[in-house]
Amino acid sequence: MINEKTIESPIERLVVDMIPRLVALDGPLSGRTFYLDGPVLSIGRLVSNDICLDDPFVSREHCVIRTELEHYMIKDLNSVNGTYVNDERIDVDSLEDGSLIEIGASLFLFRLQNPEEPGSEISDLRSIALSQDLVVAENGRSPLDEIRWR
């Protein structure tokens, strides 16, 4: 699992922005981002979990998030205090972009990818990649030559 990764280039940012993630909005890990780059992500109080929550209201092995084809499923592991998605206690549920997950005193936002900001380098790069053939022209120049990184 990628966690608190330092981004060194706009291309790397483009790739990382496309990885689904959990953003901790509240609780002991508030402000941190956890990338779901593997098939399973475990959450609980034990340090052996991918996300360890030091919270007495969180079970040792509380829940898991699994990738199933192109969908993300969250499963409660019979925790005492439950796992909530969009304010509803769940046993198993699918996650959609923007789903809010409550585990103990923690609140996570599930994101499939970062929203694009008009005028950003990444938005500009996506536009070029999607709208133009990036083969080098006869004069040796490429559409990528025109990108000005700020």
Z-matrix of the N, CA and C atoms (Angstrom, degrees):
N
C 1 1.442
C 2 1.522 1 108.63
N 3 1.311 2 116.24 1 129.09
C 4 1.460 3 121.37 2 174.48
C 5 1.517 4 107.00 3 -77.11
N 6 1.321 5 117.03 4 134.34
C 7 1.446 6 120.66 5 -178.86
C 8 1.521 7 108.98 6 -142.97
N 9 1.327 8 116.52 7 126.34
C 10 1.462 9 121.16 8 177.47
C 11 1.533 10 111.26 9 53.40
N 12 1.320 11 116.33 10 44.07
C 13 1.461 12 122.06 11 -177.19
C 14 1.522 13 110.90 12 -71.24
N 15 1.333 14 116.61 13 138.41
C 16 1.454 15 121.89 14 173.81
C 17 1.524 16 107.56 15 -87.02
N 18 1.323 17 116.11 16 125.33
C 19 1.460 18 121.82 17 -178.23
C 20 1.520 19 107.75 18 -93.93
N 21 1.334 20 115.48 19 127.84
C 22 1.454 21 119.45 20 -174.94
C 23 1.520 22 114.15 21 -106.36
N 24 1.342 23 119.04 22 -16.65
C 25 1.454 24 119.83 23 -178.74
C 26 1.523 25 109.91 24 -147.22
N 27 1.348 26 117.18 25 158.73
C 28 1.468 27 120.31 26 177.69
C 29 1.531 28 112.61 27 -61.15
N 30 1.327 29 117.80 28 -34.06
C 31 1.463 30 120.46 29 178.34
C 32 1.523 31 109.75 30 -66.33
N 33 1.332 32 116.57 31 -43.87
C 34 1.459 33 120.58 32 178.02
C 35 1.529 34 110.11 33 -62.41
N 36 1.321 35 118.07 34 -39.81
C 37 1.466 36 122.12 35 177.57
C 38 1.531 37 110.19 36 -61.08
N 39 1.336 38 117.45 37 -41.13
C 40 1.463 39 121.86 38 178.85
C 41 1.521 40 110.70 39 -59.37
N 42 1.324 41 116.97 40 -44.97
C 43 1.459 42 121.61 41 -179.39
C 44 1.522 43 110.56 42 -67.18
N 45 1.323 44 118.29 43 -47.32
C 46 1.460 45 122.11 44 -178.48
C 47 1.532 46 110.79 45 -64.75
N 48 1.331 47 118.33 46 -35.46
C 49 1.462 48 121.49 47 179.70
C 50 1.519 49 112.65 48 -65.37
N 51 1.321 50 117.61 49 -17.60
C 52 1.456 51 120.33 50 -179.53
C 53 1.531 52 112.00 51 -92.70
N 54 1.341 53 118.86 52 -3.06
C 55 1.457 54 122.44 53 178.73
C 56 1.528 55 108.50 54 -86.80
N 57 1.339 56 118.01 55 126.99
C 58 1.465 57 119.72 56 176.26
C 59 1.522 58 110.72 57 -57.03
N 60 1.334 59 116.18 58 151.69
C 61 1.455 60 120.23 59 -173.69
C 62 1.512 61 111.97 60 -150.41
N 63 1.320 62 114.90 61 160.94
C 64 1.455 63 122.76 62 168.86
C 65 1.519 64 106.44 63 -111.96
N 66 1.325 65 115.92 64 128.90
C 67 1.456 66 121.48 65 177.15
C 68 1.522 67 106.50 66 -109.89
N 69 1.322 68 117.09 67 120.48
C 70 1.468 69 121.44 68 179.79
C 71 1.527 70 108.85 69 -76.91
N 72 1.331 71 116.03 70 114.24
C 73 1.459 72 121.63 71 -179.20
C 74 1.517 73 112.14 72 -92.63
N 75 1.343 74 116.77 73 -29.55
C 76 1.457 75 120.95 74 -177.70
C 77 1.524 76 108.52 75 -151.00
N 78 1.320 77 116.57 76 153.64
C 79 1.457 78 121.32 77 179.57
C 80 1.512 79 111.89 78 109.69
N 81 1.336 80 117.13 79 -171.91
C 82 1.467 81 120.74 80 -174.72
C 83 1.527 82 114.76 81 -64.54
N 84 1.324 83 118.40 82 -20.39
C 85 1.473 84 120.91 83 -179.46
C 86 1.527 85 112.02 84 -107.47
N 87 1.316 86 117.01 85 17.12
C 88 1.466 87 122.20 86 -177.17
C 89 1.529 88 112.37 87 -48.83
N 90 1.336 89 115.08 88 132.96
C 91 1.458 90 121.09 89 179.16
C 92 1.521 91 114.02 90 93.14
N 93 1.318 92 118.36 91 -10.68
C 94 1.466 93 120.97 92 -178.96
C 95 1.521 94 110.44 93 -92.72
N 96 1.324 95 115.57 94 153.48
C 97 1.458 96 122.90 95 178.78
C 98 1.519 97 108.82 96 -120.25
N 99 1.338 98 115.64 97 134.74
C 100 1.455 99 122.46 98 -179.83
C 101 1.515 100 108.43 99 -121.16
N 102 1.342 101 116.70 100 118.80
C 103 1.459 102 122.14 101 -177.49
C 104 1.520 103 110.36 102 -86.94
N 105 1.326 104 116.58 103 134.92
C 106 1.467 105 122.75 104 -179.11
C 107 1.524 106 108.21 105 -95.94
N 108 1.324 107 116.57 106 75.62
C 109 1.454 108 120.91 107 -176.59
C 110 1.523 109 112.94 108 -101.45
N 111 1.331 110 117.35 109 9.70
C 112 1.460 111 121.81 110 176.69
C 113 1.518 112 109.93 111 -124.10
N 114 1.339 113 117.33 112 175.37
C 115 1.470 114 119.76 113 -177.23
C 116 1.524 115 114.07 114 -73.86
N 117 1.350 116 118.00 115 -23.83
C 118 1.464 117 121.39 116 -178.08
C 119 1.530 118 108.83 117 -140.44
N 120 1.328 119 115.20 118 139.78
C 121 1.464 120 121.86 119 175.17
C 122 1.523 121 106.62 120 -127.58
N 123 1.328 122 117.14 121 122.19
C 124 1.463 123 121.24 122 -179.69
C 125 1.523 124 110.22 123 -100.85
N 126 1.340 125 114.37 124 143.52
C 127 1.465 126 121.15 125 -179.68
C 128 1.519 127 107.97 126 -130.56
N 129 1.329 128 116.81 127 133.12
C 130 1.460 129 121.09 128 178.06
C 131 1.510 130 111.12 129 176.75
N 132 1.328 131 115.38 130 -175.09
C 133 1.459 132 121.82 131 -177.20
C 134 1.528 133 112.79 132 -80.75
N 135 1.341 134 118.41 133 -25.81
C 136 1.468 135 120.75 134 -179.91
C 137 1.527 136 110.93 135 -69.42
N 138 1.318 137 116.64 136 144.07
C 139 1.466 138 120.65 137 179.73
C 140 1.527 139 112.29 138 -68.46
N 141 1.319 140 118.21 139 -14.83
C 142 1.462 141 121.33 140 178.07
C 143 1.531 142 112.58 141 -75.10
N 144 1.327 143 118.49 142 -10.07
C 145 1.462 144 121.81 143 177.00
C 146 1.521 145 110.54 144 -74.59
N 147 1.330 146 116.05 145 155.08
C 148 1.469 147 120.07 146 176.26
C 149 1.528 148 110.48 147 -64.03
N 150 1.325 149 116.36 148 -39.26
C 151 1.469 150 121.57 149 173.59
C 152 1.518 151 106.80 150 -119.23
N 153 1.326 152 116.01 151 113.54
C 154 1.460 153 122.24 152 -179.32
C 155 1.524 154 108.71 153 -99.55
N 156 1.344 155 115.59 154 119.79
C 157 1.459 156 121.54 155 179.77
C 158 1.524 157 108.92 156 -108.19
N 159 1.321 158 116.45 157 112.64
C 160 1.458 159 121.64 158 178.09
C 161 1.524 160 107.36 159 -81.78
N 162 1.340 161 115.55 160 84.65
C 163 1.458 162 122.25 161 -172.80
C 164 1.524 163 107.18 162 -150.47
N 165 1.341 164 118.32 163 124.09
C 166 1.472 165 120.15 164 -178.53
C 167 1.533 166 113.67 165 -64.58
N 168 1.338 167 118.63 166 -15.52
C 169 1.464 168 122.41 167 179.01
C 170 1.529 169 112.45 168 -90.48
N 171 1.329 170 116.77 169 3.87
C 172 1.462 171 122.55 170 179.21
C 173 1.526 172 107.85 171 -108.50
N 174 1.334 173 116.61 172 132.33
C 175 1.466 174 121.34 173 177.75
C 176 1.522 175 110.17 174 -72.13
N 177 1.322 176 115.56 175 160.50
C 178 1.467 177 119.91 176 -178.93
C 179 1.525 178 111.10 177 -57.38
N 180 1.309 179 116.82 178 -44.02
C 181 1.473 180 122.74 179 173.48
C 182 1.524 181 105.19 180 -124.26
N 183 1.310 182 116.76 181 94.12
C 184 1.459 183 122.47 182 -167.53
C 185 1.533 184 113.77 183 -86.28
N 186 1.335 185 116.46 184 -53.64
C 187 1.465 186 120.14 185 -178.43
C 188 1.526 187 110.18 186 -158.37
N 189 1.336 188 115.06 187 168.16
C 190 1.464 189 120.88 188 175.94
C 191 1.527 190 108.89 189 -134.02
N 192 1.313 191 114.94 190 151.09
C 193 1.466 192 121.70 191 172.15
C 194 1.521 193 105.67 192 -115.66
N 195 1.332 194 115.69 193 126.12
C 196 1.468 195 121.82 194 -178.30
C 197 1.518 196 110.41 195 -119.04
N 198 1.324 197 114.65 196 146.50
C 199 1.453 198 121.23 197 171.87
C 200 1.523 199 107.06 198 -91.41
N 201 1.320 200 116.71 199 123.94
C 202 1.459 201 121.95 200 175.54
C 203 1.512 202 107.53 201 -125.44
N 204 1.342 203 115.02 202 106.18
C 205 1.459 204 122.55 203 -171.19
C 206 1.524 205 107.52 204 56.84
N 207 1.312 206 119.44 205 -115.51
C 208 1.468 207 120.51 206 179.69
C 209 1.522 208 111.75 207 -108.61
N 210 1.341 209 116.82 208 17.64
C 211 1.459 210 121.65 209 -178.82
C 212 1.518 211 109.63 210 -113.20
N 213 1.327 212 115.53 211 154.42
C 214 1.456 213 121.59 212 176.82
C 215 1.515 214 108.14 213 -114.64
N 216 1.336 215 115.40 214 126.58
C 217 1.457 216 122.65 215 -178.64
C 218 1.522 217 108.55 216 -116.22
N 219 1.344 218 116.13 217 139.47
C 220 1.453 219 121.06 218 174.84
C 221 1.518 220 107.76 219 -113.09
N 222 1.336 221 116.51 220 134.58
C 223 1.462 222 121.82 221 -178.14
C 224 1.522 223 108.99 222 -128.55
N 225 1.333 224 115.38 223 125.46
C 226 1.449 225 121.18 224 174.10
C 227 1.529 226 107.92 225 -75.69
N 228 1.323 227 117.62 226 137.62
C 229 1.468 228 122.05 227 -177.53
C 230 1.530 229 110.57 228 -100.25
N 231 1.344 230 115.67 229 49.23
C 232 1.472 231 122.50 230 -178.73
C 233 1.523 232 112.24 231 57.57
N 234 1.325 233 115.72 232 40.58
C 235 1.452 234 120.44 233 178.90
C 236 1.531 235 109.96 234 -67.83
N 237 1.315 236 116.09 235 153.39
C 238 1.465 237 121.09 236 -179.00
C 239 1.523 238 111.28 237 -66.52
N 240 1.318 239 118.10 238 -44.95
C 241 1.469 240 121.68 239 -174.26
C 242 1.524 241 114.07 240 -97.53
N 243 1.313 242 117.95 241 -2.34
C 244 1.453 243 121.60 242 172.94
C 245 1.520 244 115.22 243 82.80
N 246 1.316 245 113.58 244 166.29
C 247 1.458 246 123.95 245 175.03
C 248 1.521 247 106.25 246 -119.56
N 249 1.314 248 116.89 247 134.32
C 250 1.460 249 121.92 248 -176.82
C 251 1.520 250 110.22 249 -119.60
N 252 1.323 251 116.15 250 135.02
C 253 1.456 252 122.44 251 173.91
C 254 1.520 253 106.80 252 -121.58
N 255 1.321 254 115.87 253 120.55
C 256 1.470 255 122.30 254 -177.97
C 257 1.529 256 110.89 255 51.41
N 258 1.337 257 116.04 256 47.85
C 259 1.470 258 125.10 257 176.04
C 260 1.525 259 114.90 258 69.68
N 261 1.330 260 119.35 259 11.84
C 262 1.465 261 121.72 260 177.51
C 263 1.516 262 109.74 261 -118.16
N 264 1.341 263 115.77 262 130.64
C 265 1.470 264 119.95 263 177.38
C 266 1.525 265 108.46 264 -68.36
N 267 1.318 266 115.36 265 134.35
C 268 1.471 267 119.60 266 -175.54
C 269 1.533 268 110.49 267 -125.82
N 270 1.329 269 114.67 268 157.31
C 271 1.464 270 121.47 269 165.44
C 272 1.521 271 107.19 270 -99.48
N 273 1.344 272 115.08 271 -51.53
C 274 1.463 273 123.18 272 175.20
C 275 1.516 274 106.17 273 -141.08
N 276 1.326 275 116.37 274 138.69
C 277 1.463 276 120.17 275 178.63
C 278 1.519 277 108.91 276 -153.68
N 279 1.323 278 115.59 277 156.15
C 280 1.468 279 119.56 278 175.05
C 281 1.521 280 107.94 279 -91.07
N 282 1.320 281 115.50 280 148.37
C 283 1.458 282 121.74 281 179.12
C 284 1.522 283 109.43 282 -102.58
N 285 1.297 284 115.63 283 136.38
C 286 1.459 285 123.23 284 175.77
C 287 1.528 286 107.47 285 -115.23
N 288 1.313 287 116.56 286 159.89
C 289 1.460 288 120.29 287 176.30
C 290 1.522 289 108.71 288 -55.89
N 291 1.325 290 117.52 289 125.71
C 292 1.460 291 122.22 290 179.74
C 293 1.517 292 114.03 291 95.21
N 294 1.343 293 118.67 292 -1.15
C 295 1.466 294 120.58 293 177.91
C 296 1.523 295 109.49 294 -61.85
N 297 1.345 296 115.33 295 138.94
C 298 1.459 297 121.65 296 175.82
C 299 1.523 298 108.73 297 -103.05
N 300 1.331 299 116.03 298 126.89
C 301 1.459 300 122.50 299 -176.62
C 302 1.526 301 108.09 300 -115.00
N 303 1.339 302 116.02 301 124.11
C 304 1.462 303 121.73 302 177.49
C 305 1.522 304 108.96 303 -109.26
N 306 1.325 305 115.15 304 125.83
C 307 1.465 306 122.67 305 177.74
C 308 1.524 307 105.88 306 -134.86
N 309 1.312 308 117.07 307 109.44
C 310 1.460 309 120.46 308 -175.06
C 311 1.523 310 109.66 309 59.24
N 312 1.321 311 116.50 310 -129.19
C 313 1.468 312 121.41 311 179.44
C 314 1.525 313 112.18 312 -89.56
N 315 1.321 314 117.35 313 7.06
C 316 1.465 315 121.54 314 -176.68
C 317 1.525 316 111.37 315 -100.32
N 318 1.326 317 114.67 316 144.59
C 319 1.458 318 122.18 317 176.11
C 320 1.524 319 107.50 318 -127.05
N 321 1.340 320 115.82 319 125.91
C 322 1.464 321 122.29 320 179.78
C 323 1.520 322 109.49 321 -118.76
N 324 1.318 323 115.81 322 145.31
C 325 1.458 324 123.19 323 172.85
C 326 1.523 325 107.28 324 -105.83
N 327 1.339 326 116.76 325 126.09
C 328 1.464 327 121.45 326 177.67
C 329 1.517 328 108.18 327 -90.90
N 330 1.335 329 116.58 328 124.96
C 331 1.467 330 122.13 329 178.61
C 332 1.510 331 109.16 330 -123.77
N 333 1.339 332 115.76 331 132.11
C 334 1.464 333 119.81 332 174.46
C 335 1.516 334 110.25 333 -77.12
N 336 1.330 335 117.68 334 -40.63
C 337 1.461 336 121.96 335 173.75
C 338 1.510 337 108.33 336 -159.11
N 339 1.329 338 115.65 337 160.73
C 340 1.458 339 119.84 338 179.35
C 341 1.519 340 110.31 339 -67.28
N 342 1.343 341 117.25 340 140.78
C 343 1.462 342 118.42 341 174.85
C 344 1.521 343 109.46 342 -67.04
N 345 1.317 344 115.49 343 146.59
C 346 1.460 345 119.59 344 179.61
C 347 1.517 346 109.69 345 -78.15
N 348 1.303 347 115.76 346 140.87
C 349 1.451 348 121.20 347 174.95
C 350 1.524 349 107.62 348 -106.84
N 351 1.339 350 118.10 349 122.64
C 352 1.464 351 119.62 350 179.82
C 353 1.527 352 111.02 351 -55.82
N 354 1.307 353 115.10 352 135.84
C 355 1.459 354 120.28 353 177.06
C 356 1.509 355 114.55 354 86.88
N 357 1.337 356 118.16 355 -2.67
C 358 1.462 357 118.81 356 -179.66
C 359 1.526 358 109.60 357 -79.70
N 360 1.327 359 115.48 358 159.42
C 361 1.456 360 119.62 359 179.03
C 362 1.518 361 110.93 360 -60.06
N 363 1.319 362 117.28 361 -38.52
C 364 1.454 363 120.63 362 -178.27
C 365 1.514 364 110.20 363 -67.63
N 366 1.322 365 117.29 364 -41.93
C 367 1.457 366 120.88 365 177.56
C 368 1.525 367 109.50 366 -60.98
N 369 1.353 368 117.06 367 -43.12
C 370 1.463 369 121.32 368 178.71
C 371 1.522 370 110.69 369 -62.60
N 372 1.345 371 116.85 370 -42.21
C 373 1.460 372 120.97 371 -179.17
C 374 1.522 373 110.42 372 -65.28
N 375 1.336 374 117.61 373 -42.56
C 376 1.466 375 120.74 374 178.12
C 377 1.514 376 110.58 375 -61.46
N 378 1.338 377 117.54 376 -41.36
C 379 1.460 378 120.91 377 -179.57
C 380 1.514 379 110.87 378 -61.44
N 381 1.317 380 116.95 379 -44.36
C 382 1.458 381 120.52 380 179.80
C 383 1.520 382 109.96 381 -65.55
N 384 1.343 383 116.60 382 -45.78
C 385 1.466 384 120.19 383 -177.30
C 386 1.523 385 111.31 384 -63.35
N 387 1.323 386 117.88 385 -35.28
C 388 1.454 387 120.80 386 -176.96
C 389 1.523 388 112.92 387 -85.49
N 390 1.333 389 118.04 388 -26.92
C 391 1.463 390 118.77 389 -171.85
C 392 1.517 391 114.86 390 -106.44
N 393 1.334 392 118.75 391 -9.98
C 394 1.455 393 119.38 392 -176.09
C 395 1.525 394 110.76 393 -134.01
N 396 1.307 395 114.02 394 150.05
C 397 1.448 396 119.90 395 172.82
C 398 1.522 397 106.72 396 -78.28
N 399 1.331 398 118.13 397 125.09
C 400 1.460 399 120.80 398 -174.08
C 401 1.528 400 113.23 399 -91.50
N 402 1.326 401 117.20 400 26.42
C 403 1.459 402 121.63 401 176.40
C 404 1.523 403 108.41 402 -74.95
N 405 1.322 404 116.89 403 139.69
C 406 1.460 405 121.23 404 -179.00
C 407 1.525 406 109.38 405 -64.72
N 408 1.323 407 116.28 406 133.91
C 409 1.461 408 122.07 407 -179.60
C 410 1.526 409 110.36 408 -73.63
N 411 1.336 410 115.91 409 170.64
C 412 1.469 411 121.16 410 -178.54
C 413 1.517 412 112.18 411 -57.96
N 414 1.331 413 117.74 412 -34.50
C 415 1.462 414 120.32 413 -177.94
C 416 1.528 415 112.36 414 -81.63
N 417 1.358 416 116.78 415 6.19
C 418 1.457 417 119.81 416 176.92
C 419 1.511 418 113.52 417 86.30
N 420 1.323 419 118.18 418 2.52
C 421 1.464 420 120.67 419 -179.71
C 422 1.528 421 109.62 420 -99.71
N 423 1.296 422 115.16 421 153.96
C 424 1.458 423 123.11 422 -179.43
C 425 1.529 424 108.09 423 -126.91
N 426 1.330 425 118.35 424 154.09
C 427 1.468 426 119.45 425 174.09
C 428 1.523 427 112.42 426 -55.58
N 429 1.338 428 117.64 427 -25.69
C 430 1.468 429 119.83 428 177.96
C 431 1.525 430 112.16 429 -66.96
N 432 1.341 431 117.15 430 -22.47
C 433 1.465 432 120.04 431 178.82
C 434 1.522 433 111.58 432 -63.79
N 435 1.324 434 116.93 433 -23.23
C 436 1.455 435 121.11 434 -176.12
C 437 1.529 436 113.92 435 -85.02
N 438 1.321 437 117.42 436 -10.51
C 439 1.461 438 119.85 437 -179.39
C 440 1.523 439 109.43 438 -72.56
N 441 1.298 440 115.81 439 130.10
C 442 1.463 441 121.65 440 177.66
C 443 1.521 442 107.86 441 -110.15
N 444 1.338 443 116.63 442 109.86
C 445 1.466 444 120.10 443 179.51
C 446 1.510 445 108.48 444 -80.31
N 447 1.308 446 115.24 445 132.82
C 448 1.479 447 120.37 446 -179.44
C 449 1.489 448 110.89 447 -83.09
